[in-house]
Every structure is written in C-alpha cells, then in structure tokens.
Amino acid sequence: MEERKTDVLVIATHPDDGELCCGGTIAKLTGEGRSVVVADCTRGELGSRGTVETRRQEADRASAVLNLSERVNLGMPDGNIKVDEDNVRKIIKTIRMFKPTLLLLPGPSDRHTDHEDVHSLVRKAVFQSGLPKIVTEENGSRQEPFRPQRLLCYMQTYEFPVDFYVNITDEFPRKLEAIRAYSTQFHVENHEQATEAYETFISRPEFLDFIEARARYFGAKIGVRYAEAFASVEPLGLKSLSVLLEI
C-alpha cells in the first residue's frame, strides 16, 4: 500500500466507534472536501451480536455514508489489546502511511478498557513515529518519520474536560445513518437484525436516545442544536484572535 497524505486520521478501537463518537465531525470534514481515513484496531470479534463478516459489511456501508477516503483494519485482538511493540508498530506504520495533519483518538479513561489501551498505544506510537531510528517498512520500502500536528481525543462513554465543541447540526442525520448502518449492533426499527436475542448496552433503543441527548446537550453549550466534544492532548494555540471572529 503506497503512502498518501490525508487531512485527518481517526483511530478507532472497534468498527462503529468512530461513527458513534465523531461521526458528525467526520461528515462535516468530508463535506468540506477534506480527506478522512478511519483505522479500526480490531474487527470487533468479541461483540455479543453480529459476526466479523457482518461488522465488516456494516463498516463498509458506514464508510460510504461518511464518504471516507479509506478505511483500514489493524487486526488487533478484540478484548486483549496489549500496549506492546507489535501493536505500537502497527499504528506507527499507519501514521507514516497516511501522514495525517490531525489525528483523532479515544480519551484516556473509558468504560471499555480496550479504548483506554488504544489511547496509550496511539500516544506511544505518535511519539515514536517521529523518530528516524524507529524503522518501519511497507511493501519493501522504508517509511519516513512523521508526526501529526495535533492529537484530539473524542468522547466515548466517560466524560472528560472539554476543550472545544464542533457544531454538527447539519451533519447529525448522516451521523445517525452511519451508526444505523451497524444494524447488528444498534437498535434499528423493523430491521431483521432487531430480532437478535442477546441485548447489550448499545443495542437497546435507549442508547441512541442517549447519543442524541448528549449531542443536544453539547450543542446547547455553544448555542446550536447538535455538537460533538473534543479535548486536545497538547495546548491549543491561536495565530490570532481573528480566528474567533470567524466562528
């Protein structure tokens, strides 16, 4: 796979995490002509509903809804993600391949410990990705050192101190469409997958109500209908207060 520059790389632990946590922001970016790549760390094989194949198909449908430039899967074991050299190298190779200006990742603390592990992996990988003595290859060619300009954490189940909100009012319907593409995982009215026997935290109808309520709450914080929340790993700097006059 040849190296290619992208505007934004979203590192997601499981297929559907990106859609749930920053799907509206992704839709806004691609609608503005920005290139966005999602890298799912696992195939979600331990999920109580669906299969690896159905989740792959669902991820393909969601990717089309959000108009992603590309989606890749890093093949880490679901439920047993280790912060080790092998997994760090997988993320380094992904960063060096796509050379994102912005990288979006899970926050440091969450209900699902896989999310926490991926946060730690990405933090370690981003630093090492800029070191020339960390050598990686892709298709027999040596990759060049590279670090994104900015790391931004998206919010999952647990909340964290927020640095800024993104207005996704116009994009919220596409976010929901992308989420509902995962019909084995979430409640989809009158869909055949709705008959799956095992109910989970995210398969209940109330879960999507929570997603909407949170987006409404975040939107109210900035005077819009819907928004998504982010935290910057490093301090944010403005080249001028004029930037705020354009908001």
C-alpha positions as CSV (number, residue, x, y, z in Angstrom):
1,M,0.0,0.0,0.0
2,E,1.6,3.3,-1.1
3,E,1.9,6.3,1.2
4,R,-0.6,9.0,0.7
5,K,-1.3,12.2,2.6
6,T,-4.6,12.6,4.4
7,D,-6.1,15.5,6.3
8,V,-7.5,13.5,9.2
9,L,-6.8,10.0,10.6
10,V,-9.3,8.6,13.1
11,I,-8.0,5.7,15.2
12,A,-11.0,3.7,16.4
13,T,-10.8,0.7,18.7
14,H,-13.8,-1.2,17.2
15,P,-15.8,-0.7,14.0
16,D,-18.5,1.8,14.9
17,D,-16.5,3.7,17.5
18,G,-15.7,6.4,15.0
19,E,-19.3,6.8,13.9
20,L,-20.6,7.0,17.4
21,C,-18.0,9.4,18.8
22,C,-17.2,11.8,16.0
23,G,-19.3,10.7,13.0
24,G,-20.8,14.2,12.7
25,T,-17.4,15.8,12.7
26,I,-16.2,13.3,10.0
27,A,-19.3,14.1,7.9
28,K,-18.6,17.8,8.2
29,L,-14.9,17.4,7.2
30,T,-15.7,15.2,4.2
31,G,-18.5,17.6,3.2
32,E,-15.9,20.4,3.2
33,G,-13.7,18.4,0.8
34,R,-11.3,17.1,3.5
35,S,-9.8,13.6,3.3
36,V,-10.6,11.4,6.3
37,V,-9.3,7.9,6.9
38,V,-10.5,5.6,9.7
39,A,-8.2,2.9,11.1
40,D,-10.1,0.3,13.2
41,C,-7.8,-1.5,15.6
42,T,-9.9,-4.7,15.9
43,R,-12.6,-6.5,14.0
44,G,-15.0,-6.5,17.0
45,E,-14.9,-10.3,17.1
46,L,-15.9,-10.5,20.7
47,G,-19.1,-8.5,20.1
48,S,-22.1,-10.2,21.6
49,R,-24.1,-9.6,18.4
50,G,-23.2,-10.0,14.8
51,T,-20.0,-11.6,13.3
52,V,-16.7,-10.4,11.9
53,E,-18.1,-10.5,8.4
54,T,-21.4,-8.7,9.2
55,R,-19.4,-6.0,11.0
56,R,-17.1,-5.6,8.0
57,Q,-20.0,-5.2,5.7
58,E,-21.6,-2.7,8.1
59,A,-18.3,-0.7,8.3
60,D,-18.2,-0.6,4.5
61,R,-21.8,0.9,4.5
62,A,-21.0,3.4,7.2
63,S,-17.8,4.4,5.3
64,A,-19.9,5.2,2.2
65,V,-22.3,7.3,4.2
66,L,-19.5,9.4,5.7
67,N,-17.6,9.5,2.4
68,L,-14.3,8.3,3.9
69,S,-11.2,8.3,1.7
70,E,-10.3,4.9,3.1
71,R,-10.8,2.5,5.9
72,V,-8.3,0.0,7.2
73,N,-8.3,-2.6,9.9
74,L,-5.1,-3.3,12.0
75,G,-6.2,-6.8,13.1
76,M,-5.5,-6.4,16.9
77,P,-7.3,-9.0,19.1
78,D,-10.6,-7.6,20.4
79,G,-10.7,-7.6,24.2
80,N,-6.9,-8.3,24.5
81,I,-5.2,-5.2,23.1
82,K,-1.7,-5.1,24.5
83,V,0.4,-2.0,24.7
84,D,3.4,-3.8,23.2
85,E,5.9,-3.2,20.4
86,D,4.0,-5.1,17.8
87,N,0.8,-3.1,18.2
88,V,2.7,0.2,18.5
89,R,4.4,-0.6,15.2
90,K,1.1,-1.2,13.5
91,I,-0.1,2.3,14.4
92,I,3.3,3.8,13.5
93,K,3.1,2.3,10.1
94,T,-0.5,3.6,9.7
95,I,0.5,7.1,10.7
96,R,3.5,7.1,8.4
97,M,1.4,5.7,5.5
98,F,-1.4,8.4,5.7
99,K,0.6,11.3,7.2
100,P,-2.4,13.0,8.8
101,T,-2.3,16.6,9.8
102,L,-4.8,15.8,12.6
103,L,-5.2,12.5,14.4
104,L,-8.3,11.7,16.4
105,L,-8.1,9.1,19.2
106,P,-10.1,7.7,22.2
107,G,-9.8,9.5,25.5
108,P,-7.5,8.2,28.3
109,S,-10.3,6.7,30.5
110,D,-13.5,4.9,29.4
111,R,-16.0,2.1,30.3
112,H,-14.4,-0.3,27.8
113,T,-10.7,-0.9,28.7
114,D,-9.9,-1.6,25.1
115,H,-10.5,2.1,24.4
116,E,-8.0,3.1,27.2
117,D,-5.4,0.7,25.8
118,V,-5.7,2.2,22.3
119,H,-5.3,5.7,23.8
120,S,-2.0,4.6,25.3
121,L,-0.9,2.8,22.1
122,V,-1.6,5.9,20.0
123,R,0.2,8.2,22.4
124,K,3.3,6.0,22.3
125,A,3.1,5.4,18.6
126,V,2.8,9.1,17.7
127,F,6.0,10.0,19.6
128,Q,7.9,7.0,18.1
129,S,6.6,7.7,14.6
130,G,8.7,10.8,14.5
131,L,11.9,9.1,15.5
132,P,14.2,8.3,12.5
133,K,15.8,5.3,14.4
134,I,12.4,3.6,14.6
135,V,12.4,1.8,11.2
136,T,9.3,0.6,9.5
137,E,8.7,-0.7,6.0
138,E,5.7,-1.0,3.8
139,N,5.8,-3.2,0.7
140,G,9.6,-3.4,1.0
141,S,10.1,0.4,1.1
142,R,11.3,2.3,4.2
143,Q,8.8,4.7,5.6
144,E,9.8,8.2,6.5
145,P,9.4,9.5,10.1
146,F,6.2,11.6,10.6
147,R,4.1,13.1,13.4
148,P,0.7,14.6,13.1
149,Q,0.4,18.3,14.0
150,R,-2.4,17.8,16.5
151,L,-3.9,15.0,18.6
152,L,-7.6,15.3,19.5
153,C,-9.5,13.0,21.8
154,Y,-13.1,12.2,21.0
155,M,-15.5,11.4,23.8
156,Q,-16.9,7.9,24.4
157,T,-18.9,6.7,27.4
158,Y,-17.0,8.5,30.1
159,E,-16.8,12.3,30.0
160,F,-13.6,14.4,30.3
161,P,-12.8,18.1,30.4
162,V,-13.7,19.5,27.0
163,D,-11.5,22.0,25.1
164,F,-13.9,22.7,22.3
165,Y,-17.1,21.6,20.6
166,V,-17.9,21.1,16.9
167,N,-21.3,22.1,15.5
168,I,-22.7,19.1,13.8
169,T,-26.3,20.3,13.4
170,D,-26.5,19.8,9.7
171,E,-24.5,16.6,9.8
172,F,-26.4,14.9,12.6
173,P,-28.8,12.9,10.3
174,R,-25.7,11.5,8.5
175,K,-24.1,10.6,11.8
176,L,-27.3,8.6,12.7
177,E,-27.4,7.0,9.3
178,A,-23.8,5.8,9.7
179,I,-24.5,4.5,13.2
180,R,-27.6,2.6,12.0
181,A,-25.5,1.0,9.2
182,Y,-24.3,-1.3,12.1
183,S,-27.7,-3.0,12.2
184,T,-26.4,-6.0,14.3
185,Q,-25.1,-3.7,17.0
186,F,-27.7,-1.0,17.4
187,H,-31.5,-0.8,17.5
188,V,-32.9,-0.3,14.0
189,E,-36.7,-0.2,13.9
190,N,-38.3,-3.0,11.9
191,H,-34.9,-4.4,10.8
192,E,-34.3,-8.2,10.7
193,Q,-31.3,-7.9,13.0
194,A,-33.5,-6.4,15.7
195,T,-34.7,-10.0,16.5
196,E,-31.2,-11.0,17.7
197,A,-31.8,-12.4,21.2
198,Y,-28.8,-11.0,23.1
199,E,-29.4,-7.5,24.3
200,T,-26.4,-5.3,25.1
201,F,-25.6,-1.9,26.5
202,I,-25.7,-0.4,23.0
203,S,-28.4,-2.5,21.4
204,R,-31.3,-1.0,23.5
205,P,-33.4,1.7,21.8
206,E,-32.5,4.0,24.8
207,F,-28.8,4.0,23.7
208,L,-29.4,6.0,20.5
209,D,-31.6,8.3,22.7
210,F,-28.5,8.9,24.8
211,I,-26.4,9.6,21.7
212,E,-28.9,12.3,20.6
213,A,-29.4,13.7,24.1
214,R,-25.6,14.1,24.5
215,A,-25.3,15.8,21.1
216,R,-28.2,18.1,22.1
217,Y,-26.5,18.9,25.4
218,F,-23.2,19.7,23.8
219,G,-24.9,21.8,21.2
220,A,-26.6,23.8,23.9
221,K,-23.2,24.6,25.3
222,I,-22.4,26.6,22.1
223,G,-25.8,27.7,21.1
224,V,-26.5,25.2,18.4
225,R,-28.8,22.1,18.1
226,Y,-26.1,19.3,18.0
227,A,-22.4,19.2,18.7
228,E,-19.5,16.8,19.4
229,A,-16.9,17.3,22.1
230,F,-13.1,17.1,21.9
231,A,-10.1,17.5,24.1
232,S,-6.6,18.4,22.8
233,V,-3.7,16.4,24.1
234,E,-1.5,19.5,23.9
235,P,-2.4,23.1,24.5
236,L,-4.2,24.8,21.6
237,G,-2.7,28.0,20.2
238,L,-4.3,30.6,18.0
239,K,-2.3,32.6,15.5
240,S,-4.7,35.5,16.1
241,L,-7.9,36.3,17.9
242,S,-9.3,36.9,14.3
243,V,-9.8,33.2,14.1
244,L,-12.6,33.6,16.8
245,L,-14.2,36.3,14.7
246,E,-14.9,33.8,12.0
247,I,-16.7,31.3,14.2
